[in-house]
Amino acid sequence: MRISVTQGHIDKGKPAECRACAIALALQDAGFTNVRASYERLEMGDGRAITPLEVMDFMLDFDAGKKDKCRPFEFDLVGDPQQ
């Protein structure tokens, strides 16, 4: 499944908050519930996915407060994401 991280997610997201960061908001908008985004994995309900490298890179900048370096992008979930 392809996930889109929009400028709205970046603007509304909260750095270093695994349930309210831009990645978590994008997963929620894709229809997932009980979302938690970390550097190791993405958790959605009973499903899990490996955090892709491009997402980790984004999270490092986002969590460091460098929102100006963060741009909208898309990524594919890898693992067993269940809705």
PDB file with one MODEL, atoms N, CA, C and O in Angstrom:
MODEL        1
ATOM      1  N   MET A   1       0.845  -1.188   0.000  1.00  0.00           N
ATOM      2  CA  MET A   1       0.000   0.000   0.000  1.00  0.00           C
ATOM      3  C   MET A   1       0.882   1.240   0.000  1.00  0.00           C
ATOM      4  O   MET A   1       1.881   1.313   0.717  1.00  0.00           O
ATOM      5  N   ARG A   2       0.498   2.203  -0.810  1.00  0.00           N
ATOM      6  CA  ARG A   2       1.244   3.457  -0.922  1.00  0.00           C
ATOM      7  C   ARG A   2       0.632   4.486   0.035  1.00  0.00           C
ATOM      8  O   ARG A   2      -0.584   4.675   0.066  1.00  0.00           O
ATOM      9  N   ILE A   3       1.495   5.147   0.813  1.00  0.00           N
ATOM     10  CA  ILE A   3       1.074   6.162   1.786  1.00  0.00           C
ATOM     11  C   ILE A   3       1.606   7.517   1.341  1.00  0.00           C
ATOM     12  O   ILE A   3       2.783   7.643   1.002  1.00  0.00           O
ATOM     13  N   SER A   4       0.748   8.525   1.340  1.00  0.00           N
ATOM     14  CA  SER A   4       1.146   9.889   0.978  1.00  0.00           C
ATOM     15  C   SER A   4       1.268  10.741   2.236  1.00  0.00           C
ATOM     16  O   SER A   4       0.340  10.832   3.040  1.00  0.00           O
ATOM     17  N   VAL A   5       2.430  11.357   2.383  1.00  0.00           N
ATOM     18  CA  VAL A   5       2.661  12.324   3.463  1.00  0.00           C
ATOM     19  C   VAL A   5       2.541  13.704   2.818  1.00  0.00           C
ATOM     20  O   VAL A   5       3.354  14.078   1.972  1.00  0.00           O
ATOM     21  N   THR A   6       1.524  14.451   3.224  1.00  0.00           N
ATOM     22  CA  THR A   6       1.245  15.744   2.611  1.00  0.00           C
ATOM     23  C   THR A   6       1.842  16.897   3.428  1.00  0.00           C
ATOM     24  O   THR A   6       2.331  16.711   4.543  1.00  0.00           O
ATOM     25  N   GLN A   7       1.784  18.075   2.840  1.00  0.00           N
ATOM     26  CA  GLN A   7       2.232  19.260   3.569  1.00  0.00           C
ATOM     27  C   GLN A   7       1.356  19.482   4.804  1.00  0.00           C
ATOM     28  O   GLN A   7       1.832  19.963   5.833  1.00  0.00           O
ATOM     29  N   GLY A   8       0.083  19.130   4.693  1.00  0.00           N
ATOM     30  CA  GLY A   8      -0.809  19.248   5.849  1.00  0.00           C
ATOM     31  C   GLY A   8      -0.371  18.363   7.004  1.00  0.00           C
ATOM     32  O   GLY A   8      -0.441  18.774   8.163  1.00  0.00           O
ATOM     33  N   HIS A   9       0.084  17.142   6.698  1.00  0.00           N
ATOM     34  CA  HIS A   9       0.593  16.244   7.744  1.00  0.00           C
ATOM     35  C   HIS A   9       1.838  16.834   8.394  1.00  0.00           C
ATOM     36  O   HIS A   9       2.009  16.768   9.612  1.00  0.00           O
ATOM     37  N   ILE A  10       2.700  17.409   7.569  1.00  0.00           N
ATOM     38  CA  ILE A  10       3.941  18.008   8.073  1.00  0.00           C
ATOM     39  C   ILE A  10       3.614  19.206   8.976  1.00  0.00           C
ATOM     40  O   ILE A  10       4.188  19.359  10.054  1.00  0.00           O
ATOM     41  N   ASP A  11       2.695  20.036   8.524  1.00  0.00           N
ATOM     42  CA  ASP A  11       2.324  21.233   9.295  1.00  0.00           C
ATOM     43  C   ASP A  11       1.641  20.886  10.624  1.00  0.00           C
ATOM     44  O   ASP A  11       1.893  21.533  11.641  1.00  0.00           O
ATOM     45  N   LYS A  12       0.779  19.867  10.611  1.00  0.00           N
ATOM     46  CA  LYS A  12       0.012  19.506  11.808  1.00  0.00           C
ATOM     47  C   LYS A  12       0.753  18.535  12.726  1.00  0.00           C
ATOM     48  O   LYS A  12       0.437  18.438  13.912  1.00  0.00           O
ATOM     49  N   GLY A  13       1.730  17.822  12.185  1.00  0.00           N
ATOM     50  CA  GLY A  13       2.427  16.806  12.960  1.00  0.00           C
ATOM     51  C   GLY A  13       3.239  17.382  14.108  1.00  0.00           C
ATOM     52  O   GLY A  13       3.688  18.528  14.069  1.00  0.00           O
ATOM     53  N   LYS A  14       3.414  16.554  15.130  1.00  0.00           N
ATOM     54  CA  LYS A  14       4.174  16.953  16.313  1.00  0.00           C
ATOM     55  C   LYS A  14       5.461  16.132  16.372  1.00  0.00           C
ATOM     56  O   LYS A  14       5.411  14.905  16.463  1.00  0.00           O
ATOM     57  N   PRO A  15       6.620  16.808  16.319  1.00  0.00           N
ATOM     58  CA  PRO A  15       7.895  16.085  16.374  1.00  0.00           C
ATOM     59  C   PRO A  15       8.028  15.232  17.631  1.00  0.00           C
ATOM     60  O   PRO A  15       7.584  15.618  18.712  1.00  0.00           O
ATOM     61  N   ALA A  16       8.643  14.074  17.465  1.00  0.00           N
ATOM     62  CA  ALA A  16       8.946  13.145  18.568  1.00  0.00           C
ATOM     63  C   ALA A  16       7.702  12.628  19.290  1.00  0.00           C
ATOM     64  O   ALA A  16       7.782  12.220  20.449  1.00  0.00           O
ATOM     65  N   GLU A  17       6.565  12.644  18.618  1.00  0.00           N
ATOM     66  CA  GLU A  17       5.343  12.068  19.191  1.00  0.00           C
ATOM     67  C   GLU A  17       4.870  10.964  18.244  1.00  0.00           C
ATOM     68  O   GLU A  17       4.289  11.238  17.194  1.00  0.00           O
ATOM     69  N   CYS A  18       5.123   9.735  18.624  1.00  0.00           N
ATOM     70  CA  CYS A  18       4.909   8.587  17.749  1.00  0.00           C
ATOM     71  C   CYS A  18       3.467   8.417  17.278  1.00  0.00           C
ATOM     72  O   CYS A  18       3.227   7.776  16.254  1.00  0.00           O
ATOM     73  N   ARG A  19       2.515   8.973  18.000  1.00  0.00           N
ATOM     74  CA  ARG A  19       1.108   8.839  17.603  1.00  0.00           C
ATOM     75  C   ARG A  19       0.554  10.102  16.940  1.00  0.00           C
ATOM     76  O   ARG A  19      -0.597  10.118  16.505  1.00  0.00           O
ATOM     77  N   ALA A  20       1.369  11.161  16.861  1.00  0.00           N
ATOM     78  CA  ALA A  20       0.891  12.423  16.303  1.00  0.00           C
ATOM     79  C   ALA A  20       1.888  13.071  15.346  1.00  0.00           C
ATOM     80  O   ALA A  20       1.728  14.238  14.990  1.00  0.00           O
ATOM     81  N   CYS A  21       2.913  12.331  14.925  1.00  0.00           N
ATOM     82  CA  CYS A  21       3.888  12.882  13.970  1.00  0.00           C
ATOM     83  C   CYS A  21       3.280  12.867  12.561  1.00  0.00           C
ATOM     84  O   CYS A  21       2.195  12.320  12.361  1.00  0.00           O
ATOM     85  N   ALA A  22       3.957  13.451  11.609  1.00  0.00           N
ATOM     86  CA  ALA A  22       3.461  13.519  10.236  1.00  0.00           C
ATOM     87  C   ALA A  22       3.214  12.125   9.654  1.00  0.00           C
ATOM     88  O   ALA A  22       2.238  11.930   8.930  1.00  0.00           O
ATOM     89  N   ILE A  23       4.073  11.161   9.955  1.00  0.00           N
ATOM     90  CA  ILE A  23       3.920   9.803   9.433  1.00  0.00           C
ATOM     91  C   ILE A  23       2.673   9.157  10.032  1.00  0.00           C
ATOM     92  O   ILE A  23       1.893   8.533   9.312  1.00  0.00           O
ATOM     93  N   ALA A  24       2.482   9.301  11.334  1.00  0.00           N
ATOM     94  CA  ALA A  24       1.292   8.749  11.984  1.00  0.00           C
ATOM     95  C   ALA A  24       0.018   9.374  11.412  1.00  0.00           C
ATOM     96  O   ALA A  24      -0.964   8.668  11.185  1.00  0.00           O
ATOM     97  N   LEU A  25       0.025  10.677  11.180  1.00  0.00           N
ATOM     98  CA  LEU A  25      -1.151  11.341  10.607  1.00  0.00           C
ATOM     99  C   LEU A  25      -1.445  10.820   9.207  1.00  0.00           C
ATOM    100  O   LEU A  25      -2.607  10.622   8.851  1.00  0.00           O
ATOM    101  N   ALA A  26      -0.404  10.597   8.411  1.00  0.00           N
ATOM    102  CA  ALA A  26      -0.590  10.064   7.056  1.00  0.00           C
ATOM    103  C   ALA A  26      -1.180   8.654   7.102  1.00  0.00           C
ATOM    104  O   ALA A  26      -2.056   8.319   6.305  1.00  0.00           O
ATOM    105  N   LEU A  27      -0.704   7.838   8.024  1.00  0.00           N
ATOM    106  CA  LEU A  27      -1.245   6.483   8.173  1.00  0.00           C
ATOM    107  C   LEU A  27      -2.708   6.521   8.609  1.00  0.00           C
ATOM    108  O   LEU A  27      -3.519   5.723   8.139  1.00  0.00           O
ATOM    109  N   GLN A  28      -3.046   7.442   9.501  1.00  0.00           N
ATOM    110  CA  GLN A  28      -4.433   7.592   9.935  1.00  0.00           C
ATOM    111  C   GLN A  28      -5.321   8.005   8.767  1.00  0.00           C
ATOM    112  O   GLN A  28      -6.429   7.491   8.614  1.00  0.00           O
ATOM    113  N   ASP A  29      -4.834   8.939   7.940  1.00  0.00           N
ATOM    114  CA  ASP A  29      -5.618   9.380   6.784  1.00  0.00           C
ATOM    115  C   ASP A  29      -5.777   8.271   5.749  1.00  0.00           C
ATOM    116  O   ASP A  29      -6.701   8.308   4.936  1.00  0.00           O
ATOM    117  N   ALA A  30      -4.877   7.280   5.777  1.00  0.00           N
ATOM    118  CA  ALA A  30      -4.981   6.135   4.868  1.00  0.00           C
ATOM    119  C   ALA A  30      -5.960   5.091   5.403  1.00  0.00           C
ATOM    120  O   ALA A  30      -6.198   4.068   4.760  1.00  0.00           O
ATOM    121  N   GLY A  31      -6.530   5.355   6.588  1.00  0.00           N
ATOM    122  CA  GLY A  31      -7.557   4.484   7.124  1.00  0.00           C
ATOM    123  C   GLY A  31      -7.127   3.582   8.262  1.00  0.00           C
ATOM    124  O   GLY A  31      -7.925   2.779   8.745  1.00  0.00           O
ATOM    125  N   PHE A  32      -5.890   3.695   8.696  1.00  0.00           N
ATOM    126  CA  PHE A  32      -5.409   2.862   9.799  1.00  0.00           C
ATOM    127  C   PHE A  32      -5.783   3.489  11.145  1.00  0.00           C
ATOM    128  O   PHE A  32      -5.897   4.708  11.269  1.00  0.00           O
ATOM    129  N   THR A  33      -5.970   2.630  12.142  1.00  0.00           N
ATOM    130  CA  THR A  33      -6.285   3.091  13.490  1.00  0.00           C
ATOM    131  C   THR A  33      -5.211   2.603  14.450  1.00  0.00           C
ATOM    132  O   THR A  33      -4.419   1.722  14.118  1.00  0.00           O
ATOM    133  N   ASN A  34      -5.195   3.183  15.639  1.00  0.00           N
ATOM    134  CA  ASN A  34      -4.225   2.824  16.671  1.00  0.00           C
ATOM    135  C   ASN A  34      -2.800   2.817  16.102  1.00  0.00           C
ATOM    136  O   ASN A  34      -2.084   1.819  16.188  1.00  0.00           O
ATOM    137  N   VAL A  35      -2.417   3.941  15.527  1.00  0.00           N
ATOM    138  CA  VAL A  35      -1.148   4.078  14.805  1.00  0.00           C
ATOM    139  C   VAL A  35      -0.031   4.505  15.747  1.00  0.00           C
ATOM    140  O   VAL A  35      -0.232   5.313  16.654  1.00  0.00           O
ATOM    141  N   ARG A  36       1.144   3.946  15.510  1.00  0.00           N
ATOM    142  CA  ARG A  36       2.366   4.329  16.236  1.00  0.00           C
ATOM    143  C   ARG A  36       3.530   4.245  15.256  1.00  0.00           C
ATOM    144  O   ARG A  36       3.788   3.183  14.690  1.00  0.00           O
ATOM    145  N   ALA A  37       4.227   5.349  15.053  1.00  0.00           N
ATOM    146  CA  ALA A  37       5.347   5.396  14.114  1.00  0.00           C
ATOM    147  C   ALA A  37       6.666   5.522  14.868  1.00  0.00           C
ATOM    148  O   ALA A  37       6.856   6.456  15.646  1.00  0.00           O
ATOM    149  N   SER A  38       7.569   4.584  14.636  1.00  0.00           N
ATOM    150  CA  SER A  38       8.897   4.643  15.252  1.00  0.00           C
ATOM    151  C   SER A  38       9.946   4.367  14.183  1.00  0.00           C
ATOM    152  O   SER A  38       9.624   4.009  13.051  1.00  0.00           O
ATOM    153  N   TYR A  39      11.207   4.542  14.567  1.00  0.00           N
ATOM    154  CA  TYR A  39      12.291   4.321  13.614  1.00  0.00           C
ATOM    155  C   TYR A  39      12.397   2.851  13.203  1.00  0.00           C
ATOM    156  O   TYR A  39      12.852   2.555  12.098  1.00  0.00           O
ATOM    157  N   GLU A  40      11.986   1.931  14.070  1.00  0.00           N
ATOM    158  CA  GLU A  40      12.102   0.506  13.788  1.00  0.00           C
ATOM    159  C   GLU A  40      10.922  -0.040  12.997  1.00  0.00           C
ATOM    160  O   GLU A  40      11.096  -0.841  12.078  1.00  0.00           O
ATOM    161  N   ARG A  41       9.710   0.404  13.362  1.00  0.00           N
ATOM    162  CA  ARG A  41       8.520  -0.138  12.713  1.00  0.00           C
ATOM    163  C   ARG A  41       7.353   0.843  12.801  1.00  0.00           C
ATOM    164  O   ARG A  41       7.337   1.777  13.603  1.00  0.00           O
ATOM    165  N   LEU A  42       6.389   0.581  11.940  1.00  0.00           N
ATOM    166  CA  LEU A  42       5.131   1.311  11.929  1.00  0.00           C
ATOM    167  C   LEU A  42       4.061   0.342  12.397  1.00  0.00           C
ATOM    168  O   LEU A  42       3.925  -0.744  11.835  1.00  0.00           O
ATOM    169  N   GLU A  43       3.303   0.714  13.411  1.00  0.00           N
ATOM    170  CA  GLU A  43       2.258  -0.146  13.941  1.00  0.00           C
ATOM    171  C   GLU A  43       0.906   0.473  13.635  1.00  0.00           C
ATOM    172  O   GLU A  43       0.680   1.662  13.858  1.00  0.00           O
ATOM    173  N   MET A  44       0.008  -0.366  13.115  1.00  0.00           N
ATOM    174  CA  MET A  44      -1.334   0.068  12.759  1.00  0.00           C
ATOM    175  C   MET A  44      -2.293  -1.004  13.221  1.00  0.00           C
ATOM    176  O   MET A  44      -2.362  -2.073  12.613  1.00  0.00           O
ATOM    177  N   GLY A  45      -3.034  -0.744  14.279  1.00  0.00           N
ATOM    178  CA  GLY A  45      -3.947  -1.758  14.796  1.00  0.00           C
ATOM    179  C   GLY A  45      -3.177  -3.018  15.152  1.00  0.00           C
ATOM    180  O   GLY A  45      -2.246  -2.976  15.956  1.00  0.00           O
ATOM    181  N   ASP A  46      -3.564  -4.140  14.552  1.00  0.00           N
ATOM    182  CA  ASP A  46      -2.874  -5.410  14.774  1.00  0.00           C
ATOM    183  C   ASP A  46      -1.751  -5.643  13.768  1.00  0.00           C
ATOM    184  O   ASP A  46      -1.054  -6.654  13.855  1.00  0.00           O
ATOM    185  N   GLY A  47      -1.564  -4.741  12.824  1.00  0.00           N
ATOM    186  CA  GLY A  47      -0.548  -4.908  11.780  1.00  0.00           C
ATOM    187  C   GLY A  47       0.723  -4.148  12.080  1.00  0.00           C
ATOM    188  O   GLY A  47       0.742  -3.195  12.859  1.00  0.00           O
ATOM    189  N   ARG A  48       1.783  -4.598  11.439  1.00  0.00           N
ATOM    190  CA  ARG A  48       3.091  -3.938  11.568  1.00  0.00           C
ATOM    191  C   ARG A  48       3.753  -3.879  10.207  1.00  0.00           C
ATOM    192  O   ARG A  48       3.512  -4.721   9.342  1.00  0.00           O
ATOM    193  N   ALA A  49       4.587  -2.874  10.031  1.00  0.00           N
ATOM    194  CA  ALA A  49       5.372  -2.730   8.815  1.00  0.00           C
ATOM    195  C   ALA A  49       6.754  -2.225   9.198  1.00  0.00           C
ATOM    196  O   ALA A  49       6.913  -1.486  10.170  1.00  0.00           O
ATOM    197  N   ILE A  50       7.732  -2.625   8.436  1.00  0.00           N
ATOM    198  CA  ILE A  50       9.094  -2.129   8.630  1.00  0.00           C
ATOM    199  C   ILE A  50       9.122  -0.660   8.215  1.00  0.00           C
ATOM    200  O   ILE A  50       8.546  -0.293   7.191  1.00  0.00           O
ATOM    201  N   THR A  51       9.783   0.173   8.997  1.00  0.00           N
ATOM    202  CA  THR A  51       9.911   1.586   8.628  1.00  0.00           C
ATOM    203  C   THR A  51      10.923   1.707   7.488  1.00  0.00           C
ATOM    204  O   THR A  51      12.100   1.396   7.674  1.00  0.00           O
ATOM    205  N   PRO A  52      10.475   2.158   6.300  1.00  0.00           N
ATOM    206  CA  PRO A  52      11.392   2.308   5.168  1.00  0.00           C
ATOM    207  C   PRO A  52      12.474   3.360   5.452  1.00  0.00           C
ATOM    208  O   PRO A  52      12.272   4.277   6.248  1.00  0.00           O
ATOM    209  N   LEU A  53      13.606   3.211   4.796  1.00  0.00           N
ATOM    210  CA  LEU A  53      14.730   4.135   5.004  1.00  0.00           C
ATOM    211  C   LEU A  53      14.352   5.587   4.737  1.00  0.00           C
ATOM    212  O   LEU A  53      14.760   6.474   5.487  1.00  0.00           O
ATOM    213  N   GLU A  54      13.576   5.848   3.676  1.00  0.00           N
ATOM    214  CA  GLU A  54      13.201   7.230   3.366  1.00  0.00           C
ATOM    215  C   GLU A  54      12.322   7.818   4.469  1.00  0.00           C
ATOM    216  O   GLU A  54      12.354   9.023   4.716  1.00  0.00           O
ATOM    217  N   VAL A  55      11.534   6.963   5.135  1.00  0.00           N
ATOM    218  CA  VAL A  55      10.707   7.418   6.251  1.00  0.00           C
ATOM    219  C   VAL A  55      11.589   7.714   7.461  1.00  0.00           C
ATOM    220  O   VAL A  55      11.378   8.707   8.157  1.00  0.00           O
ATOM    221  N   MET A  56      12.580   6.854   7.711  1.00  0.00           N
ATOM    222  CA  MET A  56      13.526   7.109   8.812  1.00  0.00           C
ATOM    223  C   MET A  56      14.255   8.426   8.607  1.00  0.00           C
ATOM    224  O   MET A  56      14.394   9.212   9.544  1.00  0.00           O
ATOM    225  N   ASP A  57      14.725   8.674   7.383  1.00  0.00           N
ATOM    226  CA  ASP A  57      15.418   9.936   7.088  1.00  0.00           C
ATOM    227  C   ASP A  57      14.501  11.131   7.354  1.00  0.00           C
ATOM    228  O   ASP A  57      14.913  12.123   7.955  1.00  0.00           O
ATOM    229  N   PHE A  58      13.255  11.021   6.897  1.00  0.00           N
ATOM    230  CA  PHE A  58      12.277  12.078   7.132  1.00  0.00           C
ATOM    231  C   PHE A  58      12.081  12.293   8.630  1.00  0.00           C
ATOM    232  O   PHE A  58      12.087  13.428   9.106  1.00  0.00           O
ATOM    233  N   MET A  59      11.908  11.202   9.368  1.00  0.00           N
ATOM    234  CA  MET A  59      11.660  11.290  10.810  1.00  0.00           C
ATOM    235  C   MET A  59      12.832  11.927  11.550  1.00  0.00           C
ATOM    236  O   MET A  59      12.624  12.683  12.498  1.00  0.00           O
ATOM    237  N   LEU A  60      14.040  11.636  11.138  1.00  0.00           N
ATOM    238  CA  LEU A  60      15.214  12.240  11.794  1.00  0.00           C
ATOM    239  C   LEU A  60      15.166  13.757  11.690  1.00  0.00           C
ATOM    240  O   LEU A  60      15.388  14.453  12.681  1.00  0.00           O
ATOM    241  N   ASP A  61      14.878  14.278  10.491  1.00  0.00           N
ATOM    242  CA  ASP A  61      14.767  15.731  10.317  1.00  0.00           C
ATOM    243  C   ASP A  61      13.552  16.282  11.063  1.00  0.00           C
ATOM    244  O   ASP A  61      13.642  17.303  11.746  1.00  0.00           O
ATOM    245  N   PHE A  62      12.420  15.596  10.925  1.00  0.00           N
ATOM    246  CA  PHE A  62      11.182  16.062  11.550  1.00  0.00           C
ATOM    247  C   PHE A  62      11.325  16.121  13.069  1.00  0.00           C
ATOM    248  O   PHE A  62      10.957  17.115  13.694  1.00  0.00           O
ATOM    249  N   ASP A  63      11.859  15.055  13.658  1.00  0.00           N
ATOM    250  CA  ASP A  63      12.005  14.999  15.113  1.00  0.00           C
ATOM    251  C   ASP A  63      13.049  15.980  15.639  1.00  0.00           C
ATOM    252  O   ASP A  63      12.995  16.384  16.800  1.00  0.00           O
ATOM    253  N   ALA A  64      13.993  16.360  14.790  1.00  0.00           N
ATOM    254  CA  ALA A  64      15.017  17.329  15.185  1.00  0.00           C
ATOM    255  C   ALA A  64      14.509  18.769  15.040  1.00  0.00           C
ATOM    256  O   ALA A  64      15.257  19.720  15.266  1.00  0.00           O
ATOM    257  N   GLY A  65      13.236  18.923  14.663  1.00  0.00           N
ATOM    258  CA  GLY A  65      12.672  20.269  14.518  1.00  0.00           C
ATOM    259  C   GLY A  65      13.025  20.943  13.215  1.00  0.00           C
ATOM    260  O   GLY A  65      12.912  22.163  13.094  1.00  0.00           O
ATOM    261  N   LYS A  66      13.450  20.167  12.242  1.00  0.00           N
ATOM    262  CA  LYS A  66      13.839  20.728  10.937  1.00  0.00           C
ATOM    263  C   LYS A  66      12.710  20.555   9.924  1.00  0.00           C
ATOM    264  O   LYS A  66      12.907  19.980   8.854  1.00  0.00           O
ATOM    265  N   LYS A  67      11.529  21.057  10.270  1.00  0.00           N
ATOM    266  CA  LYS A  67      10.378  20.921   9.374  1.00  0.00           C
ATOM    267  C   LYS A  67      10.626  21.580   8.024  1.00  0.00           C
ATOM    268  O   LYS A  67      10.036  21.179   7.021  1.00  0.00           O
ATOM    269  N   ASP A  68      11.493  22.587   7.990  1.00  0.00           N
ATOM    270  CA  ASP A  68      11.788  23.268   6.730  1.00  0.00           C
ATOM    271  C   ASP A  68      12.490  22.347   5.733  1.00  0.00           C
ATOM    272  O   ASP A  68      12.448  22.604   4.530  1.00  0.00           O
ATOM    273  N   LYS A  69      13.130  21.283   6.208  1.00  0.00           N
ATOM    274  CA  LYS A  69      13.783  20.307   5.334  1.00  0.00           C
ATOM    275  C   LYS A  69      12.830  19.201   4.897  1.00  0.00           C
ATOM    276  O   LYS A  69      13.147  18.435   3.987  1.00  0.00           O
ATOM    277  N   CYS A  70      11.677  19.113   5.531  1.00  0.00           N
ATOM    278  CA  CYS A  70      10.716  18.044   5.255  1.00  0.00           C
ATOM    279  C   CYS A  70       9.787  18.446   4.110  1.00  0.00           C
ATOM    280  O   CYS A  70       9.192  19.523   4.121  1.00  0.00           O
ATOM    281  N   ARG A  71       9.678  17.565   3.135  1.00  0.00           N
ATOM    282  CA  ARG A  71       8.836  17.802   1.970  1.00  0.00           C
ATOM    283  C   ARG A  71       7.831  16.660   1.847  1.00  0.00           C
ATOM    284  O   ARG A  71       8.101  15.546   2.297  1.00  0.00           O
ATOM    285  N   PRO A  72       6.675  16.928   1.240  1.00  0.00           N
ATOM    286  CA  PRO A  72       5.717  15.851   0.996  1.00  0.00           C
ATOM    287  C   PRO A  72       6.368  14.735   0.170  1.00  0.00           C
ATOM    288  O   PRO A  72       7.208  14.991  -0.693  1.00  0.00           O
ATOM    289  N   PHE A  73       5.963  13.500   0.454  1.00  0.00           N
ATOM    290  CA  PHE A  73       6.485  12.348  -0.289  1.00  0.00           C
ATOM    291  C   PHE A  73       5.548  11.169  -0.111  1.00  0.00           C
ATOM    292  O   PHE A  73       4.598  11.233   0.670  1.00  0.00           O
ATOM    293  N   GLU A  74       5.814  10.099  -0.830  1.00  0.00           N
ATOM    294  CA  GLU A  74       5.045   8.869  -0.720  1.00  0.00           C
ATOM    295  C   GLU A  74       5.986   7.723  -0.397  1.00  0.00           C
ATOM    296  O   GLU A  74       7.166   7.749  -0.748  1.00  0.00           O
ATOM    297  N   PHE A  75       5.443   6.710   0.282  1.00  0.00           N
ATOM    298  CA  PHE A  75       6.224   5.515   0.565  1.00  0.00           C
ATOM    299  C   PHE A  75       5.313   4.301   0.569  1.00  0.00           C
ATOM    300  O   PHE A  75       4.097   4.422   0.714  1.00  0.00           O
ATOM    301  N   ASP A  76       5.917   3.123   0.406  1.00  0.00           N
ATOM    302  CA  ASP A  76       5.182   1.866   0.418  1.00  0.00           C
ATOM    303  C   ASP A  76       5.356   1.183   1.768  1.00  0.00           C
ATOM    304  O   ASP A  76       6.454   1.160   2.326  1.00  0.00           O
ATOM    305  N   LEU A  77       4.276   0.633   2.283  1.00  0.00           N
ATOM    306  CA  LEU A  77       4.357  -0.161   3.510  1.00  0.00           C
ATOM    307  C   LEU A  77       4.958  -1.526   3.183  1.00  0.00           C
ATOM    308  O   LEU A  77       4.564  -2.171   2.211  1.00  0.00           O
ATOM    309  N   VAL A  78       5.907  -1.953   3.998  1.00  0.00           N
ATOM    310  CA  VAL A  78       6.550  -3.249   3.831  1.00  0.00           C
ATOM    311  C   VAL A  78       6.311  -4.036   5.110  1.00  0.00           C
ATOM    312  O   VAL A  78       6.702  -3.597   6.191  1.00  0.00           O
ATOM    313  N   GLY A  79       5.683  -5.175   4.998  1.00  0.00           N
ATOM    314  CA  GLY A  79       5.397  -5.982   6.185  1.00  0.00           C
ATOM    315  C   GLY A  79       3.992  -6.521   6.115  1.00  0.00           C
ATOM    316  O   GLY A  79       3.544  -6.955   5.054  1.00  0.00           O
ATOM    317  N   ASP A  80       3.287  -6.500   7.231  1.00  0.00           N
ATOM    318  CA  ASP A  80       1.943  -7.042   7.312  1.00  0.00           C
ATOM    319  C   ASP A  80       0.985  -5.994   7.847  1.00  0.00           C
ATOM    320  O   ASP A  80       0.451  -6.141   8.946  1.00  0.00           O
ATOM    321  N   PRO A  81       0.761  -4.912   7.059  1.00  0.00           N
ATOM    322  CA  PRO A  81      -0.181  -3.888   7.529  1.00  0.00           C
ATOM    323  C   PRO A  81      -1.615  -4.356   7.351  1.00  0.00           C
ATOM    324  O   PRO A  81      -2.057  -4.573   6.222  1.00  0.00           O
ATOM    325  N   GLN A  82      -2.333  -4.510   8.422  1.00  0.00           N
ATOM    326  CA  GLN A  82      -3.740  -4.909   8.364  1.00  0.00           C
ATOM    327  C   GLN A  82      -4.597  -3.723   8.702  1.00  0.00           C
ATOM    328  O   GLN A  82      -4.254  -2.930   9.579  1.00  0.00           O
ATOM    329  N   GLN A  83      -5.703  -3.594   8.021  1.00  0.00           N
ATOM    330  CA  GLN A  83      -6.628  -2.512   8.338  1.00  0.00           C
ATOM    331  C   GLN A  83      -7.750  -3.034   9.182  1.00  0.00           C
ATOM    332  O   GLN A  83      -8.643  -2.276   9.559  1.00  0.00           O
TER     333      GLN A  83
ENDMDL
END
